[in-house]
Structures are given as structure tokens and as C-alpha cells.
Amino acid sequence: MQHPQYLRAKVGDHLEIGPGAPLVIQTMCNTHTSDVEATVAQCLELAGAGAQMVRITVPGLADIPALRDIRDRLRAAGCDVPLVADIHFSSATALEAAKIVGKVRINPGNFHPDHETARREFARFLEVCREHGTAVRVGLNHGSLGKYITDLYGNTPEAMALAAMEWLEICIEAQFFNVVVSLKASNTVVMVQAYRELMRRMQERGYVFPLHLGVTEAGNGEPGRIKSCIGIGTLLREGIGNTLRVSLTEPPAAELPVAAYLAARYGDSPMPELSPAERRILDAACEWGPALLCREIDEIPASAGLDEHLSDEIMQGARRRFYRPEYIACPGCGRTMYDLQGSFEQVKARTAHLKGMVIAVMGCIVNGPGEMADADWGYVGEGGGKVSIYRKGQPVLRHIPDSEAIDRLLELIEKD
């Protein structure tokens, strides 16, 4: 077999992602893109805190002028951290964003309900990116693969890798290689299996694109940090991954010390300053979590000296033993129209007794229902003070006032 070609992506004027380059850490604004002042301020804060790329949601064409204004103001302020436009569904928006930012994140399958039309629109998008020197992230998440793929292959890690390879084939045919790929999942086992399968298929094909790693909807606090370290750390120790985001349901700046820790532990970046308590948690998660997830060990040895709570959290993050509910919660972004962080804390407090149940709290109706594929129950903000409740991916209540939604969720769980 011919030796595969390992590719690099260039984002903006200076940043490179790929083999031989340092691990790149990134995060995403949770401001509304239309609020230019707030978004610029948050971008400056995140760049100052160590983010090497900052992603901004661009819900539609109406947000393109704000995106351009944000870019211009950041450059005028001397901030050259590349911006990444996060696009859902609208190929027209992706085409315009590609003329402004250093990178565009898309799921090409969402460009059009008809798969062949989506393929044509993706090919057209690549030509605009080539013209403007814009990098692309092909981002597919577990639970948002689309009917075309799931009808053929199911909702599996293999399906995720196959779906990504189809879009990469279009890139290869077009000789467009300024591409990064991600296959995120909230389930650490699914996430690791999907990336391994994609790496194997890219190596067989002869072109290995850079990989963006992340455990999507990891939650917050210790569980979110532990889960992220286990999923991302498992792959980084195998030499898989070139850029990463730790997705926490917290202010975006809180993600960066964890990401910097991972870049230092598995790369050549300097170790960030962490409190002794946080360092202990991250060290333990990376020391024992990957070994548990890969079934190299079945328990954390007593000699590790971990307290019961930390040991339980690592076992749960590696999906080896569940001692509490499993929570899926997105970090929030400019599409979020309610108090996601506060609602998540309330849901956790009211459901803590439901051991082994999987409960999702999602920031918006756009991709929340698809991305909580593993959840038994889902709590999804609609905006306007309303919430939808899902069971096994299907809506059972819509337009519930958020003041009543947690009570209604608990009533449904008890009836079930």
C-alpha cells in the first residue's frame, strides 16, 4: 500500500493545523453574533486567555454584515486570532461567510434535503473557499448524520466515518485539501471508535486530513472535564488529533485551561497554571480514563489514592460503571435563547436520583434534537421562554413555559 499523505490545513495568515504543528486549542463564543460589541469583547477575552481560534455562530445571511464588522474590529484592535464561522443548513450563508473568515465549519449533508443537491452545493462552496484561501471543517456529530447515511449504515461510529469519507472524497476530487474533520459524540466510546475508524479509512485512501477532537455536549464541572479528558486523551495518546475543543456548559473561557492542559500533556505546549485540585482531577482522568475506556483495566487500583467520588466519575466518563444519571448538555452559543447554564443546574439538581438515565439539556432547537441521540429524555430551549421535551429523540411536549418545564419533565419520567 502506498504511504498516505498527511495533510495540513492553514487557517488565517499564520495558523497551521496538522502533523508536525503544535496542537491547536479553540473555543466558541456564546454571544449573539448580531451583538457586535459583546462578540468582539468576548473574542478579545478568549484570545487573551489562550484561544488560538474562536468560532462564532452565523445563523443566516442576516448575520453576515455583523460577522464582517466583528472581523474588522478585531483586526483594528490588533487581534489576529482566526475566526471560524459555524454554519447550519444554509449553503448561501456558508458561501458568504467563506469570503470573510479564516475557516468555516459545516455539515455538508445539511446543505439540502436532497443528497445529490447537497453534494453539488458542497462542491460549489469548496470553490469559493479556494478563491478566498478559507479553510473548511467538515463537522459531523453523532445523531446528526442525516437520513441518507442512517438508512444505509445506521447511527454508528462506522456510519460517522463513512459519512465523513464521502465528503472528503469530494474534496480529494476537487484537489481541495485545506480541510479539517471532526466526528464528535457525547458518548466517549462512540467518539473514540468513530475517530479511529475515520483515521483507518483515510490512511487506506492515501490522504489523512487533520482532525479536530472533542466530546460534544460534555456538560459542566468535574464530569464535563473528566469526560473530555477521557475521550480526547484516549485519541491523543494514540497520535490521533491535531486541534481540540473542550465543550463545557460554562463560560467559554473556562474551557481553555482544560484544553491547554491536554495540549501540554500530549504535545509540546507549556502547561497552564491550574489549581492543585483541578490538576489532580485532570491528571487522574488522563491517567486512568483511557485505560478504562480501552478495557486495558477494569477498575482503578486502590494504590491510585483517588477518593470514591473521583473514581466513580472517571468510571462513568469511560462508560464502565454508572453511579448517577448521564447528562448531555451543549455549551451554548449565539443560537441559545434561554438561560442554558442555569436550567442545566436545575435539571441536574432535580434528577440526581435517576441513576443510569441519560438526560440531555440543549441550547436550541436547531441541532439539539439530533445531537442528543443517546438521551432517554431531552430538555431543549426554543427561545421566547419556551421549552420542548423529548423522549428517545421524539418530541412529547412542545412550547412549555420554562417555569414549568422541569416539573413536566419529572412528571413524564415518573409516568414512564
N, C-alpha and C positions, 0 to 999 in steps of 0.2 A: 504494500500500500504506500502511495506517495505521502511524504511528510506533509502534514497540514500546514497551512499558512496562518499564523497567529496575527490577528489584525489589531490595529489601534484606532481609536476614534479621537478626533480633535474637536474640542468644544471651545468656541471663542478663539481669541488670538493666541493663547498660551497653554491652555489645559489639555493634557493628553490622558486618555484612559486606555489601559491595555497592558500587555505583558512588558515588563521592564520599567514601567512607570509606577510611581507610588500609588498605593490605594487612595482613592479619592472619596472624601466624605461629603455628604449633601443632606439637605433638609428641604422643607416646603413651607411657604407662608400659609398662615391661616386667616389672613386678612381678606377682605373683599377686594378684588382687583380693581373694581371701579373706584375704590377709595385709594386714590393715588398716594396721598400723603402718608396714610397708615402703611401702605405696602412698601413704599420707599424706606420709611423709618424701620420697618421690620427687616427688610433686606440688608440695610446697613448694620443693624444689630446682629444679624446672623453671620454676615461676612466678618464682622469684628470678633465673633465668637468662634470662628474657625471653619465655617461652611465654605467649601470650595466650589459648590454650585448651589443655586437657590431656585426651586421650582415654584411657579405661580400658576394657579388655575386660570384658564381662559374659557369661560363657559360658552361664549358665542362671538359673532362678528362685532357686536356692540362693544365688546371689551377690547378690541384691537387698538383703538386710539389710546386707551389707558395704558395698555401694555407698552406701546411706543413711548409714551410720556414717562413711565416708570424707568425704562431703559435709559432714556436721555438724561433724566435727573440723576440716576446713579452714576452715569459716566461723568456728568458735570461735577459730581461730588468726589470724583477720583476713585470710585469703586468699580473695579473691572471684573468682579466675580461673575461668571457667566450665568445668564438666566435661562431657565428651561420652561417652556410653555406646556402646560398639562391640558390636553385636548380630549374631549369625549364626544364621539359621534359625528362632529361636523368637519368634513374634509375641507370645506371652504374656509373655516376658521383656521385649520391647520396650515393651509396654503398661505394665508396672510401672516400668521404667527412666524412661519419659517423665514419670512423676509426681515424679521425684527430681532429675534433672539438667537442664542448660540446653539440651542438644542430644542427639539420638540418631542414630547412623549405622547405616543398614540397607541391605541389598539386598533390596527388597520381593519380588523373584522367588523368594527363598529361604524366604519365609514358609510356602509349602505346595507340594508337588509338582504339584498341580492348579492351573493358571494362574488360572482363574476364582476359585477359593477364595483364592488369594494376593491377587488384586485386592480381594476383599471384606475380607480381613483388613487390608490396607493402608489402605483407606478407614476402617475402624474405628480403626486406630492414629492416623490423622490427627485424628480427633475427640478422642481423649484428649490429643494434643499441643495442640490448640486450647484445650481446657479448662484445661490447665496452663501455657500460654504457652511450650511447648517447641519449639525449632527442630528441623528434620529435615535430615539429609544423606542424600540418595539416592546411594549409592555403588556404582557398577558397575565391575568390573575386567575387563580383557581376560582371557579364559579362564574367567570365572565368570558367563557370561551366562545359562546355562541352556539346556536342550534346545529349549524353545519358540521362543526367538529364533534360535538357531543353525540349527535346521531350516528356518526361513523365510529367513534372510538370511546364514547363515554366521557365522564368527568373525572379523568385520572391524570397522574403525573405524565404518563406516556402521551396522552392526548394533548397536554400542555406543550410538551416538547415538539410533537408533530405539528401543532398549530404554529408554533414559532418558526419551525423549519420551512413551512410553506411561504411565509413572508420573507424569510431570509433568502429563499430561492429566487424570489423576485428581485431582491437587492443584488444577488450574485449575477443574475441575467443582465441587470442594468449596469453592472460594474460599479455599483454604489456601495462603498464599504465603510462609510463614516457612520457606523451603526453600533448601538449598544442594545443588549437584550435583557429583559427581566421576566421571570416566571414566579411571581410571589404567591404565597399562600399563608393563611393564618395557622395552618396545621404544619408544624415543623417537619414532620416525617414526609408529608406530601411535597413541601417546598424543597427539601434536600433531594428527594428522588427525582423531581422534575428537572432540577438543575443538572444533576448527574447524567440524566438521560439526554438532555439537550447537549451537554458537553460531548458525550459519546457520539451523538449524531453529527455534530459539527466537525469533529475530528475525522469521522468517516467520510464526510463530504469534502473535506480538504480546506475548509475555511472556518476558523474559530474566531467568532466575534467577541468583543469584550462583554462581560456580564455584570449587570447591576444586581446586587444582592439585597434582600430584605424579607423580613417576616411581616406580612401585611396585617394590619389591624391587631397588633400585638397587645394593645391595652395600655396600662399605665403602671407606675410604681415598680416595686420589685418584680412582679410577674412579667410585666412588659419588657423589662431589661433582661431578665433571665431568659425568657423565650427568644428574644432577639439574639442574645449571645449564643444560645444553643444552635439555632438554625444557621446564622451567619458564620459562627465559629466552626461548625462542622465542615462547611464547604471551604472556608479559607484555609483550614489546616490541610485540606486535600489539594490546595493550589487552584481552587476554583473561585473566581470573583475578582473584579477589578475596581469596582466602586460600590458604595453601600449607603443605605439609609436605615436608621433605626427609627421605626414609626411608632411613636408614643402618643397616647391621648393626653397630651400635656402641651404647654407652650413649646413651639418648635426649638427654641434654644436649648431646652432640656435634653433633646435628642443628641446633641453634638458631643458632649463628653463621652457618652457611651460609644458613639461611632469612632471618636478619636482613640478611645481605648482599644477597640478592635483593630483599627489601622496600625496601632503601635504594637499590639501583641502579635499580629500575624504579618506585619510589614516592617517598614523601616522608619515609620513616623515616630516623632517623640511622644512619650507617654504623657497624657494630660494630668493636670493636678486633680486628684479625686480625694474625697474624704476617706478615711480608713474604712468606714462602714461600706461605702459604695465599692471601693476597691475589693473588699473581701467578697462581696456579692458577685461582682463580675468575674473575679478570679475563679471562684467556686463554680460558677455556671460554665465557664470555658474549660475548666479542668475536668469536670465530671459529666456535663451535659452531652457533649458529642459522643463520649464513650457509651453512655446510656442509650442515646438515640440509635447508634450503630450496633447496639447489642453486644458490645465488647465486654460489658459488665452488666449485672442485673441489679445491683444495689450500690449505693455509695458506702464505702467502708467506714466503719466507726473510727478508724485511725485518721480520717479526714478532719475530724473535730468539728463538724458542722452541727449547728443546732437543728432541732427537728423541723422547725418551720422552713428554714432554708433548704434542707434536704428534701422536704416534701415539694417545695416549689420547683426545684430542679427536676425531680422525678416527673412532676406534672408537665413541665415545659418540654421534656423529652418524650412525653406521652407514654410513660411506662407505668405510672400509677396516678390515679385521680383522687384527691382528697377534698376537693371543693369544686364548685362549678367552673367550667372553662368559659372564659369571656373573650369575645371577639369585639374589638372596638377600633374604629378608624381614628386617625389622628386629627381629623378635621382639616378643612381648607376653606378657600373662598366660596365654595358652594354651600357650606354649612350655614343653616339659617336658624339655629337654636343653640342653647347652652349645652353643647355636647359633653364637655368635661363634667359639669355639674350633674347632668342627667345620668351619666355613666356611674358616678359615685353613688347616686341614689339607687340605681338599679342594682349595683353590687351589694349595697347595704341591705336591700330588701330581699335579695335572692341568695344570700350567702349559705343558706341551709340546703340548697338544692344540689347536693354532691353529684358530680358526674354529668350534670346537664350542661349543654352548650348554649350560651345566651349571647346574642350579638346586639351591640348598640352602635348604630351607624349614623353618620352625619347628614346624609342626604339621600334622596330617592333616586338619584341619577345612576349610581352603580352600587349602592348599598345592598339592595336585594340580591344581586348576583354574587357579590363578594362575600356574603355570609353563608356560603354553600354548606358549611359544616354545622350550622346552628340548628338547634331544636326550636328556638324561639328568637325572633328578631324585633328590635325596637328601632324604628327608622324615622328620623325627623323629616317632615315635609316642608317646614317653614310655616310662617304665619301662626305659630303656636299650636300646630297640629302634628300628630304622630300616627304612623301606621304600625300595626303589629302583624308579624308574620309567624307562621308555624311551618317548619320544614320547607322554607323557601316560598310559601304561598301566603298571600295576604288574607288575614281573617278579620281584621278590623282596620278601617281607614278613617282619617280625619278626626281622630280622637284628641280632645284638648290635652295639652301636655300636663296640665294639672291633675288629670285623671288617668293618664296612660299607664303609669306603673301599677296602680290598683287594678286596672283592667287586665294588664299582663298577668298579674298574680292570680286573678280570678280564673283566667283561661288555663293557666298551668295547673291550678288545683282541680278544675273540672276534668282536665285531661288525665 
